[in-house]
Amino acid sequence: FSQGSHLAKHRRSHTGERPHRCPACGKTFCQSSDLARHRRMHLGRKPLRCGDCGKLFRAGPALARHQRCHHREHSHRCPDCGK
């Protein structure tokens, strides 16, 4: 992971913690960004998808910034799964 905060968010996938709940339907998410993307579905907005990993984005600049991350060194590794 390129940032320690990204590793911390990833580690939630190992604990099953899902603290972010959709007020419209009750579905829960590990990350607030996943909830935000899900809520756009309720509003009928179509997201943009990263061709490298499939992550979804609402705005083109955010997608472009994310795609640059695929070309960086990842200095933070998850000790649980190596990702």
mmCIF file of the N, C-alpha and C atoms, coordinates in Angstrom:
data_MODEL
# 
_entry.id   MODEL 
# 
loop_
_atom_site.group_PDB 
_atom_site.id 
_atom_site.type_symbol 
_atom_site.label_atom_id 
_atom_site.label_alt_id 
_atom_site.label_comp_id 
_atom_site.label_asym_id 
_atom_site.label_entity_id 
_atom_site.label_seq_id 
_atom_site.pdbx_PDB_ins_code 
_atom_site.Cartn_x 
_atom_site.Cartn_y 
_atom_site.Cartn_z 
_atom_site.occupancy 
_atom_site.B_iso_or_equiv 
_atom_site.pdbx_formal_charge 
_atom_site.auth_seq_id 
_atom_site.auth_comp_id 
_atom_site.auth_asym_id 
_atom_site.auth_atom_id 
_atom_site.pdbx_PDB_model_num 
ATOM 1   N N  . PHE A 1 1  ? 0.843   -1.181  0.000   1.00 0.00 ? 1  PHE A N  1 
ATOM 2   C CA . PHE A 1 1  ? 0.000   0.000   0.000   1.00 0.00 ? 1  PHE A CA 1 
ATOM 3   C C  . PHE A 1 1  ? 0.882   1.236   0.000   1.00 0.00 ? 1  PHE A C  1 
ATOM 4   N N  . SER A 1 2  ? 0.486   2.241   -0.736  1.00 0.00 ? 2  SER A N  1 
ATOM 5   C CA . SER A 1 2  ? 1.304   3.443   -0.857  1.00 0.00 ? 2  SER A CA 1 
ATOM 6   C C  . SER A 1 2  ? 1.164   4.359   0.349   1.00 0.00 ? 2  SER A C  1 
ATOM 7   N N  . GLN A 1 3  ? 0.111   4.187   1.145   1.00 0.00 ? 3  GLN A N  1 
ATOM 8   C CA . GLN A 1 3  ? -0.098  5.012   2.333   1.00 0.00 ? 3  GLN A CA 1 
ATOM 9   C C  . GLN A 1 3  ? -0.543  4.134   3.491   1.00 0.00 ? 3  GLN A C  1 
ATOM 10  N N  . GLY A 1 4  ? -0.080  4.487   4.678   1.00 0.00 ? 4  GLY A N  1 
ATOM 11  C CA . GLY A 1 4  ? -0.451  3.733   5.870   1.00 0.00 ? 4  GLY A CA 1 
ATOM 12  C C  . GLY A 1 4  ? -1.950  3.721   6.116   1.00 0.00 ? 4  GLY A C  1 
ATOM 13  N N  . SER A 1 5  ? -2.632  4.818   5.771   1.00 0.00 ? 5  SER A N  1 
ATOM 14  C CA . SER A 1 5  ? -4.082  4.870   5.979   1.00 0.00 ? 5  SER A CA 1 
ATOM 15  C C  . SER A 1 5  ? -4.802  3.868   5.078   1.00 0.00 ? 5  SER A C  1 
ATOM 16  N N  . HIS A 1 6  ? -4.246  3.616   3.890   1.00 0.00 ? 6  HIS A N  1 
ATOM 17  C CA . HIS A 1 6  ? -4.846  2.621   2.992   1.00 0.00 ? 6  HIS A CA 1 
ATOM 18  C C  . HIS A 1 6  ? -4.694  1.219   3.579   1.00 0.00 ? 6  HIS A C  1 
ATOM 19  N N  . LEU A 1 7  ? -3.546  0.964   4.210   1.00 0.00 ? 7  LEU A N  1 
ATOM 20  C CA . LEU A 1 7  ? -3.345  -0.323  4.870   1.00 0.00 ? 7  LEU A CA 1 
ATOM 21  C C  . LEU A 1 7  ? -4.349  -0.491  6.008   1.00 0.00 ? 7  LEU A C  1 
ATOM 22  N N  . ALA A 1 8  ? -4.555  0.560   6.798   1.00 0.00 ? 8  ALA A N  1 
ATOM 23  C CA . ALA A 1 8  ? -5.496  0.480   7.915   1.00 0.00 ? 8  ALA A CA 1 
ATOM 24  C C  . ALA A 1 8  ? -6.906  0.158   7.420   1.00 0.00 ? 8  ALA A C  1 
ATOM 25  N N  . LYS A 1 9  ? -7.316  0.788   6.328   1.00 0.00 ? 9  LYS A N  1 
ATOM 26  C CA . LYS A 1 9  ? -8.635  0.504   5.756   1.00 0.00 ? 9  LYS A CA 1 
ATOM 27  C C  . LYS A 1 9  ? -8.705  -0.935  5.258   1.00 0.00 ? 9  LYS A C  1 
ATOM 28  N N  . HIS A 1 10 ? -7.630  -1.403  4.620   1.00 0.00 ? 10 HIS A N  1 
ATOM 29  C CA . HIS A 1 10 ? -7.601  -2.772  4.098   1.00 0.00 ? 10 HIS A CA 1 
ATOM 30  C C  . HIS A 1 10 ? -7.728  -3.788  5.229   1.00 0.00 ? 10 HIS A C  1 
ATOM 31  N N  . ARG A 1 11 ? -7.074  -3.513  6.346   1.00 0.00 ? 11 ARG A N  1 
ATOM 32  C CA . ARG A 1 11 ? -7.077  -4.482  7.444   1.00 0.00 ? 11 ARG A CA 1 
ATOM 33  C C  . ARG A 1 11 ? -8.479  -4.727  7.983   1.00 0.00 ? 11 ARG A C  1 
ATOM 34  N N  . ARG A 1 12 ? -9.400  -3.781  7.766   1.00 0.00 ? 12 ARG A N  1 
ATOM 35  C CA . ARG A 1 12 ? -10.790 -4.013  8.174   1.00 0.00 ? 12 ARG A CA 1 
ATOM 36  C C  . ARG A 1 12 ? -11.380 -5.215  7.447   1.00 0.00 ? 12 ARG A C  1 
ATOM 37  N N  . SER A 1 13 ? -10.877 -5.512  6.246   1.00 0.00 ? 13 SER A N  1 
ATOM 38  C CA . SER A 1 13 ? -11.404 -6.658  5.500   1.00 0.00 ? 13 SER A CA 1 
ATOM 39  C C  . SER A 1 13 ? -11.107 -7.961  6.222   1.00 0.00 ? 13 SER A C  1 
ATOM 40  N N  . HIS A 1 14 ? -10.078 -7.971  7.069   1.00 0.00 ? 14 HIS A N  1 
ATOM 41  C CA . HIS A 1 14 ? -9.735  -9.174  7.821   1.00 0.00 ? 14 HIS A CA 1 
ATOM 42  C C  . HIS A 1 14 ? -10.536 -9.283  9.117   1.00 0.00 ? 14 HIS A C  1 
ATOM 43  N N  . THR A 1 15 ? -11.023 -8.148  9.648   1.00 0.00 ? 15 THR A N  1 
ATOM 44  C CA . THR A 1 15 ? -11.774 -8.169  10.904  1.00 0.00 ? 15 THR A CA 1 
ATOM 45  C C  . THR A 1 15 ? -13.273 -8.267  10.692  1.00 0.00 ? 15 THR A C  1 
ATOM 46  N N  . GLY A 1 16 ? -13.738 -7.941  9.491   1.00 0.00 ? 16 GLY A N  1 
ATOM 47  C CA . GLY A 1 16 ? -15.172 -7.955  9.223   1.00 0.00 ? 16 GLY A CA 1 
ATOM 48  C C  . GLY A 1 16 ? -15.890 -6.695  9.682   1.00 0.00 ? 16 GLY A C  1 
ATOM 49  N N  . GLU A 1 17 ? -15.143 -5.713  10.195  1.00 0.00 ? 17 GLU A N  1 
ATOM 50  C CA . GLU A 1 17 ? -15.748 -4.459  10.650  1.00 0.00 ? 17 GLU A CA 1 
ATOM 51  C C  . GLU A 1 17 ? -16.363 -3.712  9.467   1.00 0.00 ? 17 GLU A C  1 
ATOM 52  N N  . ARG A 1 18 ? -17.624 -3.301  9.614   1.00 0.00 ? 18 ARG A N  1 
ATOM 53  C CA . ARG A 1 18 ? -18.343 -2.575  8.552   1.00 0.00 ? 18 ARG A CA 1 
ATOM 54  C C  . ARG A 1 18 ? -19.110 -1.420  9.206   1.00 0.00 ? 18 ARG A C  1 
ATOM 55  N N  . PRO A 1 19 ? -18.399 -0.354  9.582   1.00 0.00 ? 19 PRO A N  1 
ATOM 56  C CA . PRO A 1 19 ? -19.020 0.710   10.381  1.00 0.00 ? 19 PRO A CA 1 
ATOM 57  C C  . PRO A 1 19 ? -19.869 1.720   9.611   1.00 0.00 ? 19 PRO A C  1 
ATOM 58  N N  . HIS A 1 20 ? -19.879 1.661   8.297   1.00 0.00 ? 20 HIS A N  1 
ATOM 59  C CA . HIS A 1 20 ? -20.579 2.673   7.496   1.00 0.00 ? 20 HIS A CA 1 
ATOM 60  C C  . HIS A 1 20 ? -21.873 2.085   6.927   1.00 0.00 ? 20 HIS A C  1 
ATOM 61  N N  . ARG A 1 21 ? -23.032 2.645   7.353   1.00 0.00 ? 21 ARG A N  1 
ATOM 62  C CA . ARG A 1 21 ? -24.347 2.107   6.978   1.00 0.00 ? 21 ARG A CA 1 
ATOM 63  C C  . ARG A 1 21 ? -25.095 3.077   6.065   1.00 0.00 ? 21 ARG A C  1 
ATOM 64  N N  . CYS A 1 22 ? -25.687 2.531   5.016   1.00 0.00 ? 22 CYS A N  1 
ATOM 65  C CA . CYS A 1 22 ? -26.497 3.328   4.097   1.00 0.00 ? 22 CYS A CA 1 
ATOM 66  C C  . CYS A 1 22 ? -27.826 3.674   4.775   1.00 0.00 ? 22 CYS A C  1 
ATOM 67  N N  . PRO A 1 23 ? -28.151 4.966   4.874   1.00 0.00 ? 23 PRO A N  1 
ATOM 68  C CA . PRO A 1 23 ? -29.421 5.331   5.509   1.00 0.00 ? 23 PRO A CA 1 
ATOM 69  C C  . PRO A 1 23 ? -30.643 4.961   4.659   1.00 0.00 ? 23 PRO A C  1 
ATOM 70  N N  . ALA A 1 24 ? -30.448 4.749   3.374   1.00 0.00 ? 24 ALA A N  1 
ATOM 71  C CA . ALA A 1 24 ? -31.573 4.426   2.493   1.00 0.00 ? 24 ALA A CA 1 
ATOM 72  C C  . ALA A 1 24 ? -31.976 2.959   2.567   1.00 0.00 ? 24 ALA A C  1 
ATOM 73  N N  . CYS A 1 25 ? -30.981 2.047   2.628   1.00 0.00 ? 25 CYS A N  1 
ATOM 74  C CA . CYS A 1 25 ? -31.320 0.618   2.571   1.00 0.00 ? 25 CYS A CA 1 
ATOM 75  C C  . CYS A 1 25 ? -30.716 -0.215  3.701   1.00 0.00 ? 25 CYS A C  1 
ATOM 76  N N  . GLY A 1 26 ? -29.791 0.373   4.485   1.00 0.00 ? 26 GLY A N  1 
ATOM 77  C CA . GLY A 1 26 ? -29.214 -0.356  5.610   1.00 0.00 ? 26 GLY A CA 1 
ATOM 78  C C  . GLY A 1 26 ? -27.982 -1.183  5.297   1.00 0.00 ? 26 GLY A C  1 
ATOM 79  N N  . LYS A 1 27 ? -27.570 -1.264  4.049   1.00 0.00 ? 27 LYS A N  1 
ATOM 80  C CA . LYS A 1 27 ? -26.381 -2.025  3.689   1.00 0.00 ? 27 LYS A CA 1 
ATOM 81  C C  . LYS A 1 27 ? -25.163 -1.392  4.363   1.00 0.00 ? 27 LYS A C  1 
ATOM 82  N N  . THR A 1 28 ? -24.218 -2.227  4.833   1.00 0.00 ? 28 THR A N  1 
ATOM 83  C CA . THR A 1 28 ? -23.036 -1.720  5.534   1.00 0.00 ? 28 THR A CA 1 
ATOM 84  C C  . THR A 1 28 ? -21.774 -1.909  4.707   1.00 0.00 ? 28 THR A C  1 
ATOM 85  N N  . PHE A 1 29 ? -20.777 -1.053  4.990   1.00 0.00 ? 29 PHE A N  1 
ATOM 86  C CA . PHE A 1 29 ? -19.534 -1.032  4.229   1.00 0.00 ? 29 PHE A CA 1 
ATOM 87  C C  . PHE A 1 29 ? -18.346 -0.847  5.159   1.00 0.00 ? 29 PHE A C  1 
ATOM 88  N N  . CYS A 1 30 ? -17.192 -1.387  4.739   1.00 0.00 ? 30 CYS A N  1 
ATOM 89  C CA . CYS A 1 30 ? -15.940 -1.227  5.484   1.00 0.00 ? 30 CYS A CA 1 
ATOM 90  C C  . CYS A 1 30 ? -15.411 0.198   5.385   1.00 0.00 ? 30 CYS A C  1 
ATOM 91  N N  . GLN A 1 31 ? -15.579 0.814   4.233   1.00 0.00 ? 31 GLN A N  1 
ATOM 92  C CA . GLN A 1 31 ? -14.995 2.128   3.978   1.00 0.00 ? 31 GLN A CA 1 
ATOM 93  C C  . GLN A 1 31 ? -16.079 3.139   3.622   1.00 0.00 ? 31 GLN A C  1 
ATOM 94  N N  . SER A 1 32 ? -15.871 4.372   4.081   1.00 0.00 ? 32 SER A N  1 
ATOM 95  C CA . SER A 1 32 ? -16.837 5.431   3.780   1.00 0.00 ? 32 SER A CA 1 
ATOM 96  C C  . SER A 1 32 ? -16.919 5.696   2.281   1.00 0.00 ? 32 SER A C  1 
ATOM 97  N N  . SER A 1 33 ? -15.807 5.511   1.565   1.00 0.00 ? 33 SER A N  1 
ATOM 98  C CA . SER A 1 33 ? -15.831 5.733   0.114   1.00 0.00 ? 33 SER A CA 1 
ATOM 99  C C  . SER A 1 33 ? -16.727 4.710   -0.585  1.00 0.00 ? 33 SER A C  1 
ATOM 100 N N  . ASP A 1 34 ? -16.762 3.485   -0.075  1.00 0.00 ? 34 ASP A N  1 
ATOM 101 C CA . ASP A 1 34 ? -17.651 2.473   -0.652  1.00 0.00 ? 34 ASP A CA 1 
ATOM 102 C C  . ASP A 1 34 ? -19.116 2.836   -0.402  1.00 0.00 ? 34 ASP A C  1 
ATOM 103 N N  . LEU A 1 35 ? -19.401 3.359   0.794   1.00 0.00 ? 35 LEU A N  1 
ATOM 104 C CA . LEU A 1 35 ? -20.760 3.814   1.084   1.00 0.00 ? 35 LEU A CA 1 
ATOM 105 C C  . LEU A 1 35 ? -21.140 4.971   0.166   1.00 0.00 ? 35 LEU A C  1 
ATOM 106 N N  . ALA A 1 36 ? -20.232 5.925   -0.032  1.00 0.00 ? 36 ALA A N  1 
ATOM 107 C CA . ALA A 1 36 ? -20.520 7.073   -0.902  1.00 0.00 ? 36 ALA A CA 1 
ATOM 108 C C  . ALA A 1 36 ? -20.825 6.611   -2.323  1.00 0.00 ? 36 ALA A C  1 
ATOM 109 N N  . ARG A 1 37 ? -20.043 5.661   -2.827  1.00 0.00 ? 37 ARG A N  1 
ATOM 110 C CA . ARG A 1 37 ? -20.283 5.124   -4.174  1.00 0.00 ? 37 ARG A CA 1 
ATOM 111 C C  . ARG A 1 37 ? -21.646 4.435   -4.229  1.00 0.00 ? 37 ARG A C  1 
ATOM 112 N N  . HIS A 1 38 ? -21.964 3.659   -3.205  1.00 0.00 ? 38 HIS A N  1 
ATOM 113 C CA . HIS A 1 38 ? -23.246 2.963   -3.137  1.00 0.00 ? 38 HIS A CA 1 
ATOM 114 C C  . HIS A 1 38 ? -24.410 3.955   -3.102  1.00 0.00 ? 38 HIS A C  1 
ATOM 115 N N  . ARG A 1 39 ? -24.267 5.020   -2.339  1.00 0.00 ? 39 ARG A N  1 
ATOM 116 C CA . ARG A 1 39 ? -25.348 6.009   -2.222  1.00 0.00 ? 39 ARG A CA 1 
ATOM 117 C C  . ARG A 1 39 ? -25.624 6.696   -3.557  1.00 0.00 ? 39 ARG A C  1 
ATOM 118 N N  . ARG A 1 40 ? -24.606 6.849   -4.384  1.00 0.00 ? 40 ARG A N  1 
ATOM 119 C CA . ARG A 1 40 ? -24.817 7.430   -5.715  1.00 0.00 ? 40 ARG A CA 1 
ATOM 120 C C  . ARG A 1 40 ? -25.755 6.556   -6.549  1.00 0.00 ? 40 ARG A C  1 
ATOM 121 N N  . MET A 1 41 ? -25.739 5.248   -6.288  1.00 0.00 ? 41 MET A N  1 
ATOM 122 C CA . MET A 1 41 ? -26.642 4.344   -6.990  1.00 0.00 ? 41 MET A CA 1 
ATOM 123 C C  . MET A 1 41 ? -28.093 4.719   -6.683  1.00 0.00 ? 41 MET A C  1 
ATOM 124 N N  . HIS A 1 42 ? -28.369 5.051   -5.421  1.00 0.00 ? 42 HIS A N  1 
ATOM 125 C CA . HIS A 1 42 ? -29.725 5.453   -5.044  1.00 0.00 ? 42 HIS A CA 1 
ATOM 126 C C  . HIS A 1 42 ? -30.128 6.744   -5.756  1.00 0.00 ? 42 HIS A C  1 
ATOM 127 N N  . LEU A 1 43 ? -29.138 7.578   -6.107  1.00 0.00 ? 43 LEU A N  1 
ATOM 128 C CA . LEU A 1 43 ? -29.409 8.847   -6.778  1.00 0.00 ? 43 LEU A CA 1 
ATOM 129 C C  . LEU A 1 43 ? -29.410 8.717   -8.297  1.00 0.00 ? 43 LEU A C  1 
ATOM 130 N N  . GLY A 1 44 ? -29.054 7.537   -8.812  1.00 0.00 ? 44 GLY A N  1 
ATOM 131 C CA . GLY A 1 44 ? -29.061 7.305   -10.247 1.00 0.00 ? 44 GLY A CA 1 
ATOM 132 C C  . GLY A 1 44 ? -27.822 7.794   -10.976 1.00 0.00 ? 44 GLY A C  1 
ATOM 133 N N  . ARG A 1 45 ? -26.736 8.106   -10.257 1.00 0.00 ? 45 ARG A N  1 
ATOM 134 C CA . ARG A 1 45 ? -25.500 8.566   -10.905 1.00 0.00 ? 45 ARG A CA 1 
ATOM 135 C C  . ARG A 1 45 ? -24.648 7.374   -11.313 1.00 0.00 ? 45 ARG A C  1 
ATOM 136 N N  . LYS A 1 46 ? -24.054 7.443   -12.481 1.00 0.00 ? 46 LYS A N  1 
ATOM 137 C CA . LYS A 1 46 ? -23.212 6.348   -12.970 1.00 0.00 ? 46 LYS A CA 1 
ATOM 138 C C  . LYS A 1 46 ? -21.750 6.622   -12.624 1.00 0.00 ? 46 LYS A C  1 
ATOM 139 N N  . PRO A 1 47 ? -21.065 5.676   -11.985 1.00 0.00 ? 47 PRO A N  1 
ATOM 140 C CA . PRO A 1 47 ? -19.658 5.865   -11.622 1.00 0.00 ? 47 PRO A CA 1 
ATOM 141 C C  . PRO A 1 47 ? -18.705 5.555   -12.780 1.00 0.00 ? 47 PRO A C  1 
ATOM 142 N N  . LEU A 1 48 ? -17.462 6.008   -12.631 1.00 0.00 ? 48 LEU A N  1 
ATOM 143 C CA . LEU A 1 48 ? -16.381 5.718   -13.582 1.00 0.00 ? 48 LEU A CA 1 
ATOM 144 C C  . LEU A 1 48 ? -15.539 4.594   -13.001 1.00 0.00 ? 48 LEU A C  1 
ATOM 145 N N  . ARG A 1 49 ? -15.113 3.654   -13.828 1.00 0.00 ? 49 ARG A N  1 
ATOM 146 C CA . ARG A 1 49 ? -14.379 2.474   -13.358 1.00 0.00 ? 49 ARG A CA 1 
ATOM 147 C C  . ARG A 1 49 ? -12.913 2.527   -13.774 1.00 0.00 ? 49 ARG A C  1 
ATOM 148 N N  . CYS A 1 50 ? -12.008 2.176   -12.837 1.00 0.00 ? 50 CYS A N  1 
ATOM 149 C CA . CYS A 1 50 ? -10.584 2.049   -13.133 1.00 0.00 ? 50 CYS A CA 1 
ATOM 150 C C  . CYS A 1 50 ? -10.383 0.779   -13.955 1.00 0.00 ? 50 CYS A C  1 
ATOM 151 N N  . GLY A 1 51 ? -9.711  0.895   -15.089 1.00 0.00 ? 51 GLY A N  1 
ATOM 152 C CA . GLY A 1 51 ? -9.463  -0.255  -15.947 1.00 0.00 ? 51 GLY A CA 1 
ATOM 153 C C  . GLY A 1 51 ? -8.460  -1.236  -15.373 1.00 0.00 ? 51 GLY A C  1 
ATOM 154 N N  . ASP A 1 52 ? -7.650  -0.806  -14.389 1.00 0.00 ? 52 ASP A N  1 
ATOM 155 C CA . ASP A 1 52 ? -6.641  -1.683  -13.796 1.00 0.00 ? 52 ASP A CA 1 
ATOM 156 C C  . ASP A 1 52 ? -7.196  -2.552  -12.671 1.00 0.00 ? 52 ASP A C  1 
ATOM 157 N N  . CYS A 1 53 ? -8.025  -1.959  -11.796 1.00 0.00 ? 53 CYS A N  1 
ATOM 158 C CA . CYS A 1 53 ? -8.475  -2.711  -10.623 1.00 0.00 ? 53 CYS A CA 1 
ATOM 159 C C  . CYS A 1 53 ? -9.989  -2.759  -10.452 1.00 0.00 ? 53 CYS A C  1 
ATOM 160 N N  . GLY A 1 54 ? -10.728 -1.986  -11.241 1.00 0.00 ? 54 GLY A N  1 
ATOM 161 C CA . GLY A 1 54 ? -12.180 -2.010  -11.151 1.00 0.00 ? 54 GLY A CA 1 
ATOM 162 C C  . GLY A 1 54 ? -12.788 -1.061  -10.136 1.00 0.00 ? 54 GLY A C  1 
ATOM 163 N N  . LYS A 1 55 ? -11.963 -0.338  -9.379  1.00 0.00 ? 55 LYS A N  1 
ATOM 164 C CA . LYS A 1 55 ? -12.486 0.610   -8.401  1.00 0.00 ? 55 LYS A CA 1 
ATOM 165 C C  . LYS A 1 55 ? -13.295 1.679   -9.128  1.00 0.00 ? 55 LYS A C  1 
ATOM 166 N N  . LEU A 1 56 ? -14.374 2.126   -8.488  1.00 0.00 ? 56 LEU A N  1 
ATOM 167 C CA . LEU A 1 56 ? -15.287 3.079   -9.112  1.00 0.00 ? 56 LEU A CA 1 
ATOM 168 C C  . LEU A 1 56 ? -15.096 4.492   -8.566  1.00 0.00 ? 56 LEU A C  1 
ATOM 169 N N  . PHE A 1 57 ? -15.280 5.489   -9.445  1.00 0.00 ? 57 PHE A N  1 
ATOM 170 C CA . PHE A 1 57 ? -15.108 6.896   -9.082  1.00 0.00 ? 57 PHE A CA 1 
ATOM 171 C C  . PHE A 1 57 ? -16.235 7.716   -9.670  1.00 0.00 ? 57 PHE A C  1 
ATOM 172 N N  . ARG A 1 58 ? -16.593 8.792   -8.973  1.00 0.00 ? 58 ARG A N  1 
ATOM 173 C CA . ARG A 1 58 ? -17.652 9.686   -9.435  1.00 0.00 ? 58 ARG A CA 1 
ATOM 174 C C  . ARG A 1 58 ? -17.113 10.710  -10.412 1.00 0.00 ? 58 ARG A C  1 
ATOM 175 N N  . ALA A 1 59 ? -15.866 11.160  -10.214 1.00 0.00 ? 59 ALA A N  1 
ATOM 176 C CA . ALA A 1 59 ? -15.312 12.243  -11.028 1.00 0.00 ? 59 ALA A CA 1 
ATOM 177 C C  . ALA A 1 59 ? -14.059 11.795  -11.767 1.00 0.00 ? 59 ALA A C  1 
ATOM 178 N N  . GLY A 1 60 ? -13.889 12.307  -12.983 1.00 0.00 ? 60 GLY A N  1 
ATOM 179 C CA . GLY A 1 60 ? -12.726 11.973  -13.799 1.00 0.00 ? 60 GLY A CA 1 
ATOM 180 C C  . GLY A 1 60 ? -11.392 12.296  -13.151 1.00 0.00 ? 60 GLY A C  1 
ATOM 181 N N  . PRO A 1 61 ? -11.228 13.473  -12.510 1.00 0.00 ? 61 PRO A N  1 
ATOM 182 C CA . PRO A 1 61 ? -9.943  13.779  -11.869 1.00 0.00 ? 61 PRO A CA 1 
ATOM 183 C C  . PRO A 1 61 ? -9.579  12.791  -10.758 1.00 0.00 ? 61 PRO A C  1 
ATOM 184 N N  . ALA A 1 62 ? -10.564 12.331  -10.011 1.00 0.00 ? 62 ALA A N  1 
ATOM 185 C CA . ALA A 1 62 ? -10.292 11.348  -8.957  1.00 0.00 ? 62 ALA A CA 1 
ATOM 186 C C  . ALA A 1 62 ? -9.831  10.025  -9.564  1.00 0.00 ? 62 ALA A C  1 
ATOM 187 N N  . LEU A 1 63 ? -10.440 9.629   -10.663 1.00 0.00 ? 63 LEU A N  1 
ATOM 188 C CA . LEU A 1 63 ? -10.020 8.410   -11.357 1.00 0.00 ? 63 LEU A CA 1 
ATOM 189 C C  . LEU A 1 63 ? -8.598  8.565   -11.886 1.00 0.00 ? 63 LEU A C  1 
ATOM 190 N N  . ALA A 1 64 ? -8.272  9.705   -12.478 1.00 0.00 ? 64 ALA A N  1 
ATOM 191 C CA . ALA A 1 64 ? -6.921  9.934   -13.011 1.00 0.00 ? 64 ALA A CA 1 
ATOM 192 C C  . ALA A 1 64 ? -5.884  9.890   -11.897 1.00 0.00 ? 64 ALA A C  1 
ATOM 193 N N  . ARG A 1 65 ? -6.184  10.512  -10.757 1.00 0.00 ? 65 ARG A N  1 
ATOM 194 C CA . ARG A 1 65 ? -5.263  10.503  -9.611  1.00 0.00 ? 65 ARG A CA 1 
ATOM 195 C C  . ARG A 1 65 ? -5.053  9.067   -9.125  1.00 0.00 ? 65 ARG A C  1 
ATOM 196 N N  . HIS A 1 66 ? -6.139  8.304   -9.033  1.00 0.00 ? 66 HIS A N  1 
ATOM 197 C CA . HIS A 1 66 ? -6.057  6.911   -8.608  1.00 0.00 ? 66 HIS A CA 1 
ATOM 198 C C  . HIS A 1 66 ? -5.208  6.083   -9.571  1.00 0.00 ? 66 HIS A C  1 
ATOM 199 N N  . GLN A 1 67 ? -5.391  6.275   -10.873 1.00 0.00 ? 67 GLN A N  1 
ATOM 200 C CA . GLN A 1 67 ? -4.661  5.476   -11.852 1.00 0.00 ? 67 GLN A CA 1 
ATOM 201 C C  . GLN A 1 67 ? -3.158  5.714   -11.767 1.00 0.00 ? 67 GLN A C  1 
ATOM 202 N N  . ARG A 1 68 ? -2.746  6.899   -11.347 1.00 0.00 ? 68 ARG A N  1 
ATOM 203 C CA . ARG A 1 68 ? -1.312  7.152   -11.154 1.00 0.00 ? 68 ARG A CA 1 
ATOM 204 C C  . ARG A 1 68 ? -0.749  6.276   -10.040 1.00 0.00 ? 68 ARG A C  1 
ATOM 205 N N  . CYS A 1 69 ? -1.586  5.890   -9.081  1.00 0.00 ? 69 CYS A N  1 
ATOM 206 C CA . CYS A 1 69 ? -1.136  5.040   -7.971  1.00 0.00 ? 69 CYS A CA 1 
ATOM 207 C C  . CYS A 1 69 ? -0.712  3.656   -8.448  1.00 0.00 ? 69 CYS A C  1 
ATOM 208 N N  . HIS A 1 70 ? -1.264  3.188   -9.548  1.00 0.00 ? 70 HIS A N  1 
ATOM 209 C CA . HIS A 1 70 ? -0.902  1.870   -10.062 1.00 0.00 ? 70 HIS A CA 1 
ATOM 210 C C  . HIS A 1 70 ? 0.548   1.836   -10.541 1.00 0.00 ? 70 HIS A C  1 
ATOM 211 N N  . HIS A 1 71 ? 1.163   2.993   -10.730 1.00 0.00 ? 71 HIS A N  1 
ATOM 212 C CA . HIS A 1 71 ? 2.531   3.057   -11.233 1.00 0.00 ? 71 HIS A CA 1 
ATOM 213 C C  . HIS A 1 71 ? 3.543   3.389   -10.148 1.00 0.00 ? 71 HIS A C  1 
ATOM 214 N N  . ARG A 1 72 ? 3.099   3.516   -8.892  1.00 0.00 ? 72 ARG A N  1 
ATOM 215 C CA . ARG A 1 72 ? 3.994   3.840   -7.779  1.00 0.00 ? 72 ARG A CA 1 
ATOM 216 C C  . ARG A 1 72 ? 4.427   2.580   -7.052  1.00 0.00 ? 72 ARG A C  1 
ATOM 217 N N  . GLU A 1 73 ? 5.517   2.729   -6.295  1.00 0.00 ? 73 GLU A N  1 
ATOM 218 C CA . GLU A 1 73 ? 5.944   1.659   -5.397  1.00 0.00 ? 73 GLU A CA 1 
ATOM 219 C C  . GLU A 1 73 ? 4.960   1.593   -4.228  1.00 0.00 ? 73 GLU A C  1 
ATOM 220 N N  . HIS A 1 74 ? 4.661   0.418   -3.773  1.00 0.00 ? 74 HIS A N  1 
ATOM 221 C CA . HIS A 1 74 ? 3.794   0.245   -2.614  1.00 0.00 ? 74 HIS A CA 1 
ATOM 222 C C  . HIS A 1 74 ? 4.665   -0.186  -1.441  1.00 0.00 ? 74 HIS A C  1 
ATOM 223 N N  . SER A 1 75 ? 4.908   0.745   -0.529  1.00 0.00 ? 75 SER A N  1 
ATOM 224 C CA . SER A 1 75 ? 5.822   0.480   0.574   1.00 0.00 ? 75 SER A CA 1 
ATOM 225 C C  . SER A 1 75 ? 5.121   -0.068  1.805   1.00 0.00 ? 75 SER A C  1 
ATOM 226 N N  . HIS A 1 76 ? 3.793   -0.034  1.857   1.00 0.00 ? 76 HIS A N  1 
ATOM 227 C CA . HIS A 1 76 ? 3.055   -0.544  3.008   1.00 0.00 ? 76 HIS A CA 1 
ATOM 228 C C  . HIS A 1 76 ? 2.374   -1.847  2.608   1.00 0.00 ? 76 HIS A C  1 
ATOM 229 N N  . ARG A 1 77 ? 2.758   -2.934  3.243   1.00 0.00 ? 77 ARG A N  1 
ATOM 230 C CA . ARG A 1 77 ? 2.184   -4.245  2.937   1.00 0.00 ? 77 ARG A CA 1 
ATOM 231 C C  . ARG A 1 77 ? 1.362   -4.732  4.121   1.00 0.00 ? 77 ARG A C  1 
ATOM 232 N N  . CYS A 1 78 ? 0.272   -5.408  3.834   1.00 0.00 ? 78 CYS A N  1 
ATOM 233 C CA . CYS A 1 78 ? -0.560  -5.987  4.879   1.00 0.00 ? 78 CYS A CA 1 
ATOM 234 C C  . CYS A 1 78 ? 0.153   -7.217  5.448   1.00 0.00 ? 78 CYS A C  1 
ATOM 235 N N  . PRO A 1 79 ? 0.371   -7.257  6.773   1.00 0.00 ? 79 PRO A N  1 
ATOM 236 C CA . PRO A 1 79 ? 1.049   -8.424  7.352   1.00 0.00 ? 79 PRO A CA 1 
ATOM 237 C C  . PRO A 1 79 ? 0.174   -9.672  7.355   1.00 0.00 ? 79 PRO A C  1 
ATOM 238 N N  . ASP A 1 80 ? -1.135  -9.499  7.167   1.00 0.00 ? 80 ASP A N  1 
ATOM 239 C CA . ASP A 1 80 ? -2.045  -10.643 7.199   1.00 0.00 ? 80 ASP A CA 1 
ATOM 240 C C  . ASP A 1 80 ? -2.111  -11.389 5.871   1.00 0.00 ? 80 ASP A C  1 
ATOM 241 N N  . CYS A 1 81 ? -2.092  -10.635 4.742   1.00 0.00 ? 81 CYS A N  1 
ATOM 242 C CA . CYS A 1 81 ? -2.272  -11.303 3.451   1.00 0.00 ? 81 CYS A CA 1 
ATOM 243 C C  . CYS A 1 81 ? -1.209  -10.948 2.416   1.00 0.00 ? 81 CYS A C  1 
ATOM 244 N N  . GLY A 1 82 ? -0.321  -9.979  2.731   1.00 0.00 ? 82 GLY A N  1 
ATOM 245 C CA . GLY A 1 82 ? 0.737   -9.609  1.801   1.00 0.00 ? 82 GLY A CA 1 
ATOM 246 C C  . GLY A 1 82 ? 0.328   -8.633  0.726   1.00 0.00 ? 82 GLY A C  1 
ATOM 247 N N  . LYS A 1 83 ? -0.932  -8.233  0.684   1.00 0.00 ? 83 LYS A N  1 
ATOM 248 C CA . LYS A 1 83 ? -1.420  -7.316  -0.347  1.00 0.00 ? 83 LYS A CA 1 
ATOM 249 C C  . LYS A 1 83 ? -0.841  -5.929  -0.147  1.00 0.00 ? 83 LYS A C  1 
# 
